[in-house]
Amino acid sequence: MPLLDPARWRLLHGGEAAAVEPATGEALGTFTLAAPSDVEEAALTAARAQRAWATAPYSERAAVLRRAGDLIRRHEPEIGEWIVRESGSIRGKADFEIRTASEECYEAAALAHRPLGQVLPSTAPRLSYTSRIPAGVVGVITPFNAPLVLAARSVAPALALGNAVVLKPDPRTAVCGGHALAAVFAEAGLPEGLLRVLPGGAETGRALVEDPRVRVVSFTGSTRAGRAVGELAARHLKRAHLELGGNSAFVVLEDADLDAAMSTAAWASFFHQGQVCMTAGRHLVHSSRYDEYVERLAAKADSLTVGDPYREQVHLGPVIDRGHLDRIDELVRGSAAAGVRIAAGGRYRDLFYRPTVLADAGPGSVGASPAYGREVFGPVAPVRAFDTLDEAVALAGDSGYGLALGIVTRDTARALDLADRVPAGLVHINDQTVNDEPIAPFGGLGDSGTGSRFGGEANLDAFTETRWTTVRATPAAYPF
């Protein structure tokens, strides 16, 4: 029996929209968008349902999360097809999302029975302790690029810890990034009202952040949108966990094994058409290896197949829509006009952008080499040479972003020293920048986020409040 019921996608009041396949432009189905009134109703219902859920035995919450993880795997063919067709993912990337989303549910189930707090020493004759309590209603806002994973990594732990969730997925991936997850949790036995899916635009997101019943906001998306969410949340005195963009450095030292590194380098910039916040946006290569590196990365890019991931065996699928493609191409053309050499790619057909290598990309000003200084969010690998380790450190750290850092070398001690000198939330030595695991804390610094973390124990801080309680045997006496 199919998991997804299109009739349940048409219960909102913000107007009709289509789920579009980027590879063909075909409408895969229709759904309704959320209006601000839907946010108010969903948050009110969630707040009411959350009270009983917070007092439910931890074993009950954990069981729902485990069943949800099992059901994601059980419905893999149906969910996977939606990820491939609606988000333009290749099959391997869809498999990764399904596997990781199910693991997010299993890890969240374990959170339900974590210790609730600590017993504290006190100078007074009393019991003093802390306890973690659910935040209440959590608003989750997610992007199009890894829709199932980026929803599950907040929805699952928030529910496991006794919260209710209102999820606003990007309308371009409303089914695989929202309705699929809601259907899974409904089948897993999650009580009604605890998870509502409200696809919509900026107005819907604003209403979600502003609603007084929503106490915590989990946002994943661009730095520009994240600033707006953070400012609005601060105005309403609520926490916002912001996981934003990146322009991550991939540093190749002079002793690197280029035979081993080339697959790593290509994956770092071209995986899912470069539409990943952790994508390597700057390849920094020692000058003694630079020419060979550019030549080999360009050959690798030229060898990759770009096409319809649902109907063909390809390495890269389409980018999400025409506006996004035009922005990618504008950055590439602007860099070429500034003197950067297009060593591979720089071409497209429909929404299929060829993997692109830009040689001689300099830091300079953003305007002089825009594909180097900005987050491209496309399959573009700018390459820059350096001469000394100090220069590599300076170049790697010369960015407002601070998400991921990749380093390739045979000398791991040297790599660790370099990593200590570059601000980044994630560091991968002899690996590329696009890495994620449910048990690992994930998040960036600077323009990449507020330093908040998702994953593992970090979810306890993200989705609970800490309460201090004291208990005396008799009422305390004071001077008056």
PADO-833931 format. One record per residue (C-alpha): residue in three letters; x, y, z. Coordinates in steps of 0.02 Angstrom, whole numbers, plus 50000, padded with zeros to 5 digits. Example, Ala and Ser with C-alpha at 12.3 -4.5 7.8 and 13.67 -1.06 7.14 Angstrom:
2
   aa      X      Y      Z
  ALA  50615  49775  50390
  SER  50684  49947  50357
//
This chain:
480
   aa      X      Y      Z
  MET  50000  50000  50000
  PRO  50074  50172  49954
  LEU  50136  50280  50096
  LEU  50088  50447  50022
  ASP  49908  50504  50004
  PRO  49895  50659  49892
  ALA  49726  50702  49969
  ARG  49819  50749  50129
  TRP  49924  50876  50034
  ARG  49774  50986  49995
  LEU  49711  51036  50168
  LEU  49791  51209  50182
  HIS  49734  51383  50130
  GLY  49878  51468  50040
  GLY  49842  51423  49860
  GLU  49888  51279  49747
  ALA  50066  51232  49696
  ALA  50143  51093  49593
  ALA  50279  50969  49638
  VAL  50392  50991  49485
  GLU  50526  50873  49420
  PRO  50676  50985  49378
  ALA  50743  50863  49249
  THR  50588  50871  49139
  GLY  50478  51013  49203
  GLU  50340  50885  49229
  ALA  50215  50912  49370
  LEU  50223  50759  49483
  GLY  50073  50810  49586
  THR  49990  50960  49667
  PHE  49974  51020  49845
  THR  49916  51175  49937
  LEU  50031  51301  50019
  ALA  50012  51360  50197
  ALA  49942  51530  50239
  PRO  49981  51622  50403
  SER  49813  51564  50469
  ASP  49871  51384  50446
  VAL  50025  51421  50552
  GLU  49918  51489  50693
  GLU  49802  51338  50690
  ALA  49946  51213  50680
  ALA  50043  51294  50822
  LEU  49887  51298  50933
  THR  49848  51115  50898
  ALA  50031  51068  50925
  ALA  50038  51159  51092
  ARG  49886  51064  51153
  ALA  49949  50895  51094
  GLN  50123  50926  51164
  ARG  50067  50929  51346
  ALA  50015  50747  51344
  TRP  50163  50695  51237
  ALA  50287  50774  51358
  THR  50218  50669  51502
  ALA  50210  50508  51401
  PRO  50332  50373  51458
  TYR  50500  50388  51374
  SER  50480  50211  51310
  GLU  50324  50262  51214
  ARG  50413  50407  51128
  ALA  50564  50299  51090
  ALA  50455  50163  51014
  VAL  50374  50287  50894
  LEU  50545  50348  50837
  ARG  50609  50171  50810
  ARG  50456  50126  50708
  ALA  50478  50284  50605
  GLY  50657  50233  50565
  ASP  50599  50061  50512
  LEU  50460  50134  50403
  ILE  50578  50252  50311
  ARG  50677  50098  50259
  ARG  50520  49997  50220
  HIS  50452  50133  50105
  GLU  50622  50165  50025
  PRO  50566  50136  49844
  GLU  50425  50262  49855
  ILE  50518  50394  49956
  GLY  50675  50370  49854
  GLU  50584  50399  49691
  TRP  50515  50563  49757
  ILE  50689  50620  49813
  VAL  50762  50579  49642
  ARG  50623  50660  49542
  GLU  50572  50808  49651
  SER  50746  50864  49709
  GLY  50849  50809  49557
  SER  50955  50688  49659
  ILE  51049  50541  49588
  ARG  50996  50372  49659
  GLY  51149  50357  49771
  LYS  51110  50523  49852
  ALA  50929  50471  49880
  ASP  50991  50309  49960
  PHE  51104  50412  50074
  GLU  50958  50521  50127
  ILE  50847  50373  50167
  ARG  50982  50284  50265
  THR  51031  50440  50361
  ALA  50852  50493  50398
  SER  50814  50321  50470
  GLU  50972  50330  50575
  GLU  50918  50502  50636
  CYS  50760  50421  50702
  TYR  50855  50279  50787
  GLU  50977  50400  50869
  ALA  50832  50511  50923
  ALA  50748  50361  51005
  ALA  50903  50344  51114
  LEU  50886  50525  51170
  ALA  50717  50488  51249
  HIS  50800  50394  51392
  ARG  50954  50501  51419
  PRO  50983  50565  51598
  LEU  50871  50713  51631
  GLY  50990  50821  51732
  GLN  51115  50833  51874
  VAL  51115  50838  52063
  LEU  51209  50995  52119
  PRO  51302  51033  52279
  SER  51223  51171  52384
  THR  51278  51277  52533
  ALA  51101  51266  52602
  PRO  51017  51113  52682
  ARG  50919  51065  52527
  LEU  50915  50954  52375
  SER  50974  51052  52223
  TYR  50962  50982  52047
  THR  50937  51024  51864
  SER  50818  50940  51743
  ARG  50791  50952  51557
  ILE  50613  50990  51503
  PRO  50543  50998  51326
  ALA  50549  51169  51246
  GLY  50368  51151  51190
  VAL  50329  51183  51007
  VAL  50479  51183  50889
  GLY  50471  51269  50720
  VAL  50579  51185  50588
  ILE  50619  51272  50423
  THR  50714  51170  50293
  PRO  50787  51194  50117
  PHE  50774  51096  49954
  ASN  50946  51018  49939
  ALA  50939  50870  50061
  PRO  50755  50882  50103
  LEU  50724  50721  50197
  VAL  50884  50722  50301
  LEU  50877  50906  50346
  ALA  50698  50887  50406
  ALA  50727  50724  50500
  ARG  50881  50787  50593
  SER  50774  50916  50685
  VAL  50602  50836  50683
  ALA  50658  50669  50754
  PRO  50756  50730  50907
  ALA  50630  50866  50945
  LEU  50489  50738  50951
  ALA  50592  50612  51050
  LEU  50626  50743  51184
  GLY  50441  50778  51210
  ASN  50410  50924  51093
  ALA  50284  50953  50955
  VAL  50345  51011  50784
  VAL  50280  51126  50647
  LEU  50385  51093  50491
  LYS  50397  51215  50347
  PRO  50488  51130  50202
  ASP  50543  51221  50045
  PRO  50393  51216  49925
  ARG  50507  51147  49788
  THR  50529  50987  49889
  ALA  50369  50988  49991
  VAL  50332  50804  49964
  CYS  50501  50719  49994
  GLY  50551  50849  50123
  GLY  50387  50862  50218
  HIS  50235  50758  50175
  ALA  50336  50597  50165
  LEU  50401  50622  50342
  ALA  50228  50664  50409
  ALA  50158  50505  50329
  VAL  50297  50401  50406
  PHE  50264  50468  50581
  ALA  50077  50448  50563
  GLU  50102  50264  50517
  ALA  50225  50247  50662
  GLY  50087  50296  50784
  LEU  50134  50475  50826
  PRO  49981  50555  50908
  GLU  49881  50676  50802
  GLY  49934  50859  50805
  LEU  50116  50832  50856
  LEU  50188  50854  50681
  ARG  50114  50971  50552
  VAL  50188  51005  50380
  LEU  50161  51179  50310
  PRO  50252  51209  50145
  GLY  50260  51393  50103
  GLY  50363  51545  50066
  ALA  50435  51688  50167
  GLU  50267  51743  50239
  THR  50235  51570  50308
  GLY  50409  51563  50383
  ARG  50386  51733  50462
  ALA  50221  51680  50540
  LEU  50303  51523  50609
  VAL  50445  51620  50691
  GLU  50327  51751  50762
  ASP  50196  51633  50833
  PRO  50204  51645  51024
  ARG  50177  51458  51046
  VAL  50336  51417  50949
  ARG  50478  51429  51075
  VAL  50625  51362  50973
  VAL  50663  51385  50788
  SER  50776  51265  50693
  PHE  50825  51343  50527
  THR  50933  51273  50387
  GLY  50959  51381  50234
  SER  51052  51528  50161
  THR  51147  51654  50265
  ARG  51038  51794  50200
  ALA  50877  51709  50253
  GLY  50957  51650  50415
  ARG  50998  51827  50467
  ALA  50816  51875  50444
  VAL  50758  51724  50546
  GLY  50884  51760  50684
  GLU  50835  51943  50696
  LEU  50650  51902  50702
  ALA  50674  51766  50832
  ALA  50778  51883  50941
  ARG  50641  52014  50932
  HIS  50520  51884  51002
  LEU  50646  51821  51131
  LYS  50656  51643  51068
  ARG  50803  51533  51024
  ALA  50850  51509  50843
  HIS  50972  51373  50790
  LEU  51042  51431  50623
  GLU  51135  51314  50505
  LEU  51180  51423  50358
  GLY  51288  51432  50202
  GLY  51471  51400  50172
  ASN  51620  51427  50058
  SER  51729  51289  50125
  ALA  51914  51270  50089
  PHE  51990  51108  50025
  VAL  52178  51119  50056
  VAL  52300  51008  49960
  LEU  52477  51007  50030
  GLU  52633  50972  49928
  ASP  52649  50791  49988
  ALA  52470  50743  49939
  ASP  52438  50585  49840
  LEU  52342  50657  49692
  ASP  52291  50485  49630
  ALA  52197  50458  49793
  ALA  52141  50638  49811
  MET  52056  50665  49644
  SER  51896  50571  49684
  THR  51889  50662  49851
  ALA  51913  50830  49768
  ALA  51780  50803  49635
  TRP  51653  50740  49761
  ALA  51686  50891  49871
  SER  51627  51013  49737
  PHE  51513  50914  49621
  PHE  51409  50802  49736
  HIS  51224  50842  49711
  GLN  51270  50974  49583
  GLY  51364  51070  49719
  GLN  51200  51112  49805
  VAL  51266  51072  49979
  CYS  51317  51196  50114
  MET  51477  51097  50147
  THR  51532  51096  49965
  ALA  51714  51142  49935
  GLY  51703  51317  49864
  ARG  51890  51349  49863
  HIS  52024  51221  49815
  LEU  52188  51284  49886
  VAL  52333  51187  49811
  HIS  52520  51198  49842
  SER  52604  51284  49695
  SER  52716  51133  49661
  ARG  52562  51026  49625
  TYR  52447  51161  49558
  ASP  52460  51135  49369
  GLU  52443  50947  49382
  TYR  52296  50965  49503
  VAL  52201  51083  49388
  GLU  52231  50971  49237
  ARG  52175  50814  49328
  LEU  52023  50893  49411
  ALA  51968  50965  49243
  ALA  51986  50793  49162
  LYS  51885  50718  49303
  ALA  51749  50849  49280
  ASP  51743  50818  49092
  SER  51722  50631  49121
  LEU  51566  50649  49228
  THR  51394  50619  49153
  VAL  51257  50748  49180
  GLY  51075  50706  49146
  ASP  50905  50647  49208
  PRO  50940  50544  49366
  TYR  50772  50454  49358
  ARG  50789  50390  49179
  GLU  50979  50380  49157
  GLN  51133  50323  49251
  VAL  51219  50489  49285
  HIS  51342  50571  49406
  LEU  51252  50739  49416
  GLY  51070  50783  49395
  PRO  50986  50951  49365
  VAL  50999  51103  49478
  ILE  50836  51144  49566
  ASP  50764  51280  49452
  ARG  50802  51410  49319
  GLY  50832  51553  49439
  HIS  50963  51451  49530
  LEU  51049  51400  49368
  ASP  51055  51581  49309
  ARG  51140  51632  49472
  ILE  51272  51495  49455
  ASP  51309  51544  49275
  GLU  51318  51728  49319
  LEU  51453  51693  49449
  VAL  51551  51586  49325
  ARG  51537  51716  49186
  GLY  51582  51857  49304
  SER  51738  51763  49359
  ALA  51789  51728  49180
  ALA  51768  51911  49137
  ALA  51885  51952  49281
  GLY  52021  51841  49208
  VAL  51985  51672  49288
  ARG  52013  51528  49166
  ILE  51874  51402  49138
  ALA  51972  51239  49134
  ALA  51817  51129  49121
  GLY  51630  51152  49108
  GLY  51551  51323  49112
  ARG  51411  51258  49000
  TYR  51233  51201  49026
  ARG  51080  51129  48940
  ASP  50909  51159  49016
  LEU  50942  51140  49204
  PHE  51093  51027  49180
  TYR  51251  51125  49224
  ARG  51416  51042  49181
  PRO  51541  51018  49325
  THR  51655  51168  49311
  VAL  51836  51199  49359
  LEU  51898  51379  49373
  ALA  52087  51399  49370
  ASP  52186  51547  49436
  ALA  52043  51601  49548
  GLY  52109  51735  49665
  PRO  52044  51798  49831
  GLY  52047  51984  49790
  SER  51879  52066  49807
  VAL  51717  51972  49788
  GLY  51677  52075  49634
  ALA  51842  52029  49550
  SER  51817  51841  49565
  PRO  51639  51811  49623
  ALA  51639  51620  49609
  TYR  51787  51615  49729
  GLY  51725  51738  49860
  ARG  51542  51689  49869
  GLU  51442  51532  49901
  VAL  51402  51470  49725
  PHE  51291  51323  49777
  GLY  51325  51242  49609
  PRO  51449  51119  49531
  VAL  51593  51242  49524
  ALA  51771  51213  49589
  PRO  51880  51371  49596
  VAL  52066  51327  49615
  ARG  52201  51439  49689
  ALA  52386  51408  49720
  PHE  52484  51442  49880
  ASP  52669  51432  49922
  THR  52683  51413  50111
  LEU  52582  51337  50252
  ASP  52555  51510  50326
  GLU  52485  51568  50159
  ALA  52369  51416  50154
  VAL  52307  51459  50329
  ALA  52276  51639  50280
  LEU  52183  51591  50121
  ALA  52078  51457  50207
  GLY  52028  51578  50344
  ASP  51996  51723  50226
  SER  51808  51704  50224
  GLY  51660  51759  50327
  TYR  51602  51578  50324
  GLY  51664  51446  50445
  LEU  51578  51282  50407
  ALA  51693  51143  50343
  LEU  51878  51119  50305
  GLY  51958  50977  50208
  ILE  52146  50942  50209
  VAL  52241  50816  50103
  THR  52417  50768  50156
  ARG  52525  50621  50209
  ASP  52575  50717  50367
  THR  52423  50712  50483
  ALA  52512  50804  50623
  ARG  52542  50949  50505
  ALA  52360  50943  50452
  LEU  52301  50952  50633
  ASP  52411  51104  50660
  LEU  52337  51187  50506
  ALA  52161  51146  50563
  ASP  52190  51226  50732
  ARG  52229  51390  50643
  VAL  52073  51398  50531
  PRO  51900  51439  50604
  ALA  51782  51297  50555
  GLY  51646  51196  50638
  LEU  51694  51036  50544
  VAL  51867  50974  50494
  HIS  51904  50820  50387
  ILE  52084  50766  50360
  ASN  52116  50661  50205
  ASP  51933  50675  50163
  GLN  51821  50800  50077
  THR  51707  50929  50155
  VAL  51537  50849  50129
  ASN  51518  50736  50281
  ASP  51377  50707  50404
  GLU  51331  50577  50535
  PRO  51180  50578  50653
  ILE  51288  50555  50809
  ALA  51409  50697  50766
  PRO  51380  50879  50814
  PHE  51352  50980  50656
  GLY  51360  51168  50632
  GLY  51467  51314  50580
  LEU  51539  51480  50635
  GLY  51523  51658  50573
  ASP  51415  51674  50418
  SER  51390  51485  50424
  GLY  51286  51492  50583
  THR  51271  51541  50763
  GLY  51381  51401  50829
  SER  51227  51299  50872
  ARG  51240  51114  50838
  PHE  51129  50972  50781
  GLY  51169  50788  50807
  GLY  51203  50673  50954
  GLU  51206  50754  51124
  ALA  51198  50927  51045
  ASN  51013  50894  51016
  LEU  50984  50899  51204
  ASP  51037  51081  51209
  ALA  50944  51121  51048
  PHE  50773  51055  51097
  THR  50758  51062  51287
  GLU  50763  51193  51424
  THR  50863  51171  51584
  ARG  50769  51200  51747
  TRP  50848  51221  51919
  THR  50747  51150  52065
  THR  50779  51151  52252
  VAL  50687  51055  52387
  ARG  50692  51084  52577
  ALA  50616  50977  52712
  THR  50541  51131  52799
  PRO  50514  51313  52747
  ALA  50673  51417  52751
  ALA  50693  51558  52879
  TYR  50756  51731  52827
  PRO  50803  51891  52922
  PHE  50629  51966  52896
//
